[in-house]
Amino acid sequence: MKPTSLLLALALLAFAPGDDGWRRVEPGLVLTYPRDHGAHLDTKIEWWYLTGELEDEAGARFGFQFTLFRRGLDARAPAPGDSPLRARHAYAGHLALTDVAAGKTRFAQRLARSSPLARASEERLDLELEDWRLAGDERGIELRAADRGQGFGYALTLVPEKPLVLHGAAGYSQKGEEPGNASAYVSWTRLAVTGTLVLDGKERTVRGGAWFDHEFGSGVLEEGTLGWDWFGLRLDDGRELMAFVLRDAEGRPRRASGGTLVERDGTARPFGVEAFTVTSESTWTSPASGARYPSRCRLSLPAHGLELVIEPLTDACELADADATGVVYWEGPVAVTGSVSGRGYVERTGYAGSMAGRF
């Protein structure tokens, strides 16, 4: 889930329940590709999400995030006399780069109603938000995105090294107790990355690894859910781990929390809240928002022999989206040690204000 992205992605599920006309994701979901990489315009919220780690030829390390959100605004079919300019969907984009050595994260955002310059194909993975572009398939994905004001951008090719993972029950990912409180959720959990990074006018050749999420649905966060913590980890033994903790006001995990362990051969093994624990071992307080986030933490998944220590490469990864979603959240690259080493990304929401009823 980012529950995504960001698991931020889950934040955008928090609309009023029972909005007439929007299709909810239900059990028995059947996904077909490449069509289901594209947009699902009959659902209210959807996001495509990339995170990863890069290294240039001098060994400098970076983390990157790209997310495109689609929010449905009007589920009604076009009627005679409707203006052709009527906005049926809005698109929001997040673009971030963490410079590990500098301990600094740069962040850019965009928001636009649907148009030829803010769109998502319904047939394949092909997204565009002004000059930000993400397109491709299982043979390779091209990402082109930059922000002149923040002084960074990247042109990356990402090639899946494992088959697509369908989380939950064949892609049906339950997010709460109520019917329809779910999303369709799939990932490429291990992508090889090559390309270029531009930072303050200097172009660097980079390579690394990444993770891709795609979710869509029309559900809502359960009442009493304050926020979530999402982990997307690529382990050095060839496995990947996705886990999300939905938290109540006391910080306790909700029953819908869970995740997926992806074996070396691509086999997906889903697990529930009872199978794992996440324990914070230190915190970081944002000088900008005053929010206190977990920093170093320990994730235990005993049935699969995993006792992991997860630590940010830098704590300065708070992102404040004042324009598109109004959400302040933490999202950054992490190092994994313990029973196995690895790399990945963590997203934390609900620490700078509850996510309940925000959208």
ABEGO torsion letter per residue (X at the ends): XAXXOBAAAAAAABBBBGBBGBBBBBBGBBBBOAAAABBBAABABBBBBBBBBBBBAAGBBBBBBBBBBBBBABABBBBBGBBAABBABBBBBBBBBBBAAAGBBBBBBBBBBBBAABBBBAABBBBBBEABBBBEBAAEBBBBBBBAAAGBBBBBBBBBABBBBBBEBGGBBBABABBGBBBBBBBBABBBBBEBBBBGGBBBBBBEBBBBBBBBEABBBBBGBABBBBBBBBBAAGBBBBBBBBBBAAGBBBAABEEBBBBAAGBBBBBBAAABBBBBABBBBBAAAGBBBBBBBBBBBAAAGBBBBBBBABABABBBBAAAAGBBBBBBBBBBBEABBEBEBBBBBGAAEBABGAX
